[in-house]
Amino acid sequence: MKRRRSPLATVLGVIGCVFVLVLGGGYWLMLHMPGTSFHGDPPPLGAEGELLRERLQRHVRALSDDIGERHYWRPEALEAAADYIEGALAEAGHRPRRQEVPAGSRVFHNIEVVFPGADRADEVLVVGAHYDTVRGSPGADDNASGVAVLIELARLLQEAELDRSLRLVAFVNEEAPFFGSDAMGSLHYARQAKAEGWNVVGMISLEMLGYYSDEPDSQFYPFPLDLFYPDRGNFLAFVTHLGSRRLLHQAIGEFRRHATVPSEGLVAPPQMGDIHRSDHWAFWEMGFPAMMLTDTANFRNPHYHRPSDTHERLDYVTMARVAEALAHMLESMAQR
């Protein structure tokens, strides 16, 4: 996940957010969500859930500990991460393919697996997670956690019978200085989808899914969101702008039918800069509906973009619960 926007952009975002909330119907547009967030003590993981937890931890450790920093200035590590992801997807029963992404004098790759649809195969649902890091951080939460869940979604959905086509993609070069540039993997992918006339009915970005806390005051927000959301960082956040409100409502509604993890949703005006901070932004740029799933990054995780963003700090039990619920969510959304 890239860094926050400038203070001026943040101030403008806050003003825009307050303005919408003050208007009649602002609460309904931005904060009202279908379904009910999970509350209480979740049941223990079953045998399959424990195996899922172990695999998630293994993926995160391989990417963040064994490979480490993954970026343009360590191209061998970025390539090793692509090789690992490709191998893990193949081991999960798929035939991953690569898309070249030029970056300066080098070429990196997006890694993709495709689930062909049936009756509505022309409608495409994209789920993506970036696998690069900032310089100076091993990137366990940002974003080995999202990639690990992406890999396991490929496994969990292997036998699913889908009406819509589903594409799971590991994107390269989301972090600065490539965000918004021609070398950004998700922007390269979204431009190709637009050029080829894909009917992308939704894109979901998996951006930091591993850090959770039940401690009071472990969750922070830009004002005035702290007036409406809980102070414990134990939930998965669903975030988008007003133009993709319908997609978010579909996603969080289906997630809440199956989840044993709390969830919160936000449909914000585009002036709120923090909502742009991941690969879903690239799909917005191409006119596709898109959204982000996140543990909220620096608004919760004190190790964000630091050397201390290491694998042992993540909550793999909650990650397993998130992955299981997301698999059900995606299967339902791809059968609409």
N, C-alpha and C positions, 0 to 999 in steps of 0.2 A: 504494500500500500504506500502510495507516495505521501510526501509531507503535506501539512496543512497549507492553505492559501495564506496570502498576506493578511496583516491585521485589518487593512482597509476592506478587503474582500469579506473577512469575517464579520466586521461591523455591518456591512451592507446586507450580509446574509441574515444577521440577527434582526435588523430593521424589517427585512422582507418577511421573516418568520412571524414577528410580532404583528405586522400589518395583516397578514392572512388570518392569524388567530383572532385578532380584534374584529375582523369582518364577520358578519352573520354567516354561519355555516362553516367557519374556518376549522373548528374542532372536528366536525364531521368529515371534512375533506382530508385533513392531515392526520388525525390521531385515532379516529374510530376504525376498528379492525373487526373482521368477521371472526366468529369462534371465540373460544376462551383460552387464555394462556394456562399452561399446566401449573398447578400449585400442589404443595405437599411433598412427601418423600417418595421418590421414584422407586420402583421395584428393583431388586438386584439384577444385574445382567445374567442372562441365561448362558448356556454353553456356547452358543453361536455368537452371542454378544461378547463373551470373553475372548474368543478367537479374533473377532473384529477389533477389539481394543488392542490386542497384541500386534495385529498387522498395522494398525494406525501408528502405534508407537514405533514399530520397526521402520515404517516409511519416513516418519519425521526424523528419527535418529540417523538414518542413512543420508538424508538430504542435508540436515543441519550439522551433524557431528562428523560423519565420515567424509562428506564432500565439503561442507562448510560454506563460506561466502560464495555466492553464485552470481556473477555479474560480468560485464564487458571487460573489466580489467583482470579477471581471472577466467579467460575463455575456456581453459581446460576443465574448470569446475562446472561452468555452465553446460558444457557438452556432456560431462559426466552425469549431471542431473538429468539431461534429456535422455541419455542412455538408460539411466535407472528407471525413469518414468515409463519409457517405452517397454523395457523388460517387465516391469510390474504389471502393465496393462496386458502384455502378451501372456504372462503367467495367470492372469485373471480370465483368460479365454478369448482374448480379442486380437485383432490384427491392426495395431496402431499404424498410422501413417504420419509422415512429416510434411510440414509446409515451411519452405525456406523464408527466412525473414532477414534481409540484408541490414547490416548496421555498420556504417562506415566501410572499412576494408574487410570486415568479417561477415560471415553468414551464420545465423543461429536458426533455431527451429521451434515452431509450434508443434505439439504432439496431439493427435486427434484419434478418437475412436467414434464410429458411427453406428447407431442403432437404426436400421431402416424402418420406416413406418409402414403401415398397411393401408387402410382406407383413406387416410389423410396424410400420405407420405410427403406431399408438397409443403405441409406446414412443419416448420423446423423450430425445435426448442434447443437452445444452446446453453450449456453449463460450462463455465470456465474458471480456472485458477492460475495465477501467475506463479512461476517457479524460480524467478530471479530474486535477488536480495539487494539491499543497499550495501555500500562499502562499509566494512567494519562490523557487520552483524551476521551471525550464522543463520538467522531467519527461521527459527523453529516455528513460532506463531505466524510470522510474516515472511513467507507464506507456505512453509512446508506443511502446516496444518491444513490449509485449503487443498493443496495438492494431494495429501494423504486421503482426505475425504473423497476427492474426485476419483482417485484410483479405486477406492473401495465401493463407490457408487457403480463403477463399471462392473465390479464383481457382483454386487447385490442385484443389479438389474439385468444380468446376463441372460436370464431365461424369460424376461418380461416380454409380453406380447403387446406392442404399442401401435396405436393408430397413427400418431404423429411421429416424425423422425426426430431422433434425439442425438445430439452431437456433444460429446464430452471433450474438452480441449484444455491442455496445459499450455499457457501462454508464456512467451519469453518477453523480457524487457518492459515490464510495467513500471519499474522504479525509475526515479530521476537518474540521469537527465533525459531518459527516453520517453517519459510520459507525454503523450500528445504529439510525438514525432513520427516520422515515417518508419522508424525502427521499432516502434511499439507493437508487440506481437498481436495484441487484440485488435488494434486499429487496422493493421495489415489484414487480418482475418475478416473483420467487419466490412472493410472496403471491398474485398473479394466477394463476400456474400451479396453486397449491394450491386456490384458490377454484374454478377451472374444472375441477378433477379430472384434470389432466395426469398421465400415468404417466411421470414423469421418472426414467429408469433411471440417470442420472448427470449431474453438472455438473462441468465442468473450468474452472478459473479460470486465465487466462494473466496472471501477475503478475510483471513484470520479467524479461525474457528476453534482455537484451542485453549483460550484463557478464560477461566470462570472463577468467581468468588462469591461466597455467601456472606462475607463480612459487611457490616454496615459501612456506608460511605466508600465502598470500593468502586462505585460507578460515578462518572462525571459526565456533564453535558454542556454544550454551549447554551447560554441563556437564550430563551426562556424554557428550554425543554426540561430543565431540572424541576420545573413546576408540575410536570405531568408524568414523569417516568420514575421507576424505583431507584433507590440508592444502592442496591446490591447488584453486583455485576455477574449474575448467575443466569442470564438469559441470552438467547440468540436474537440479534436485531435484523429486521427486514427493512430495507431502506430504498426509497426511490423518489422520483419527482412526480409532479401532478400528472404528466402525460402518460406515465406507466402505472397509474393507480390500480387499474383493473388487474394487471399482471400480479402486482403485489398482493392484492386481495385474494386472488386465486391461490397463490403460493402459501400465504400464511394460513388461509382457511384450511387447506389440505394438510399442511404441516401440523396444525393444532388437533386435527382428528386423530393423529397417531403419536404425537410427541409426548415424551416424559421429561421434557426440558422446557422451562419457561421461554416465552417468546414475546417480543414487542415489535410493533411496526410503526414506521414513520413515512408519510407521503409529504415531502417538503417542497417549497418553491425553489426554482433553480438558483436563486440568489444565495441560498444557503450553501456555501462553497464546500463544506465537508462531505456532502452527499455525492460529490463527483469523484471521490478518491479511490477508484479502482477500474477494472477493465470494463465494467458496464458502461462507463462514460463513452468508450469508443463506439458502442452500439447506439447510444443516444445520438452521437454525431452523424450516424448513417440513417437516422430516422426510425430505428427499431425500438420497441418497448424493451426495457432492461431494468435490472434491480441488483442490489448487493445484499448478501448475507454476511454478517460479521459479528465478532465479539466486541466491536467498537474501537479496536486499536488503542491509541494513546489515551482515549477517554476511560480506559480501564487498565490496560497493561502497562506497568511502569517500565518494562524492559523493551518497549517499542523502539526499533531501529538502533538498538544498543548491542554491545558484545554479549550482554547477559540474556538475550533472547535465545535461550537454550532449551533443549528437548525436555529436560527433567522438570521444567516449570509448568508444563501443560497438563490438562485434566483429560486423560484419555478415556476414562469412563464416560464422561459427558460427551466427548467427541463421538464415541460409539453410539450413544443414544441419538445424537444429532444425525449421524450418518444413516441410521436405521429409519428415522422419521423422514429424512430427505428422500430416501429411496422410495418410500410409499408416496410421498408428495409428488415426485417426478413421474412415477408410474401413473398416478391419477391424472396429472396435468397432460400427459402424453396420450391419454385415452379419451380426452374430451372430444 
